[in-house]
Amino acid sequence: MIHNPDGFISGFFISLILLIHLNEGQQETDSSQTIRAMPGDDVVLPCHVDPPQDLSQFTVEWGRPDLKPRFVHVWHNQKEYLADQNKVFKGRTSLFNDKLKDGNFSLKLSDVRHSDNGRYRCYNPKEKTEYFIQLLVGSASSPGASLSGLDVSSSGVMLDCSAAGWYPEPEMFWLDGDGNIMSAGAAEKSTDPDGVYTVSSRVTVEKRNNNNFTCRVQQRDINQSRETHIHVPGGRIKHFKHFSYFTNGSVWSCFR
């Protein structure tokens, strides 16, 4: 925060300027660009404006219209003005000061989290232009599979799979030993207060020569996929003894 004896008056004046310009005619440029990241990453939200002739008379506002206050980072009169910054961004935003003279007002946002997901606006009151960037903070985790019991009616074996900590909403499905998608019904999904997903699925399988099965979770928007493999013994099962091991980034679960 910039300390100023006339901070209240200055803050009111800057906010008033931004509100006045916001209500005037302006040009909107939506590049439909999406920046993808994982929790804890540092990201750069790009914004390039016409190089200012005089930085001392230049203002650029980074904001998120869905928040109150909407201000993420404001540059005004050669200074960062952070008095009205939304507190969720405190200490996590910065500009590239050595590039401002070239019109590069890209925003660095550090240590991103799921609550940072949203549509960001870079607004230039002088040129009456605004640019929008979508930030997508995704997350993924490896699923866990287990043998949950026997289906007496079909002499089959019931397998459970679950995975937590996924965002956006993922898909979960089962594959047989030949890589074919199995019929397992719709996966159950729930979310925590941040909208992060836990997903689970159950499938009943018949004992056959190839008793290796795969539970896979994927999210195409963030290009993430995780899977776990499970082996079911082919003979008669009276009790279960479980062990797991890792290979090639996947989890194998076996029962005997």
Disulfide bonds with the S-S distance in Angstrom:
Cys47-Cys122 1.92
Cys161-Cys215 1.97
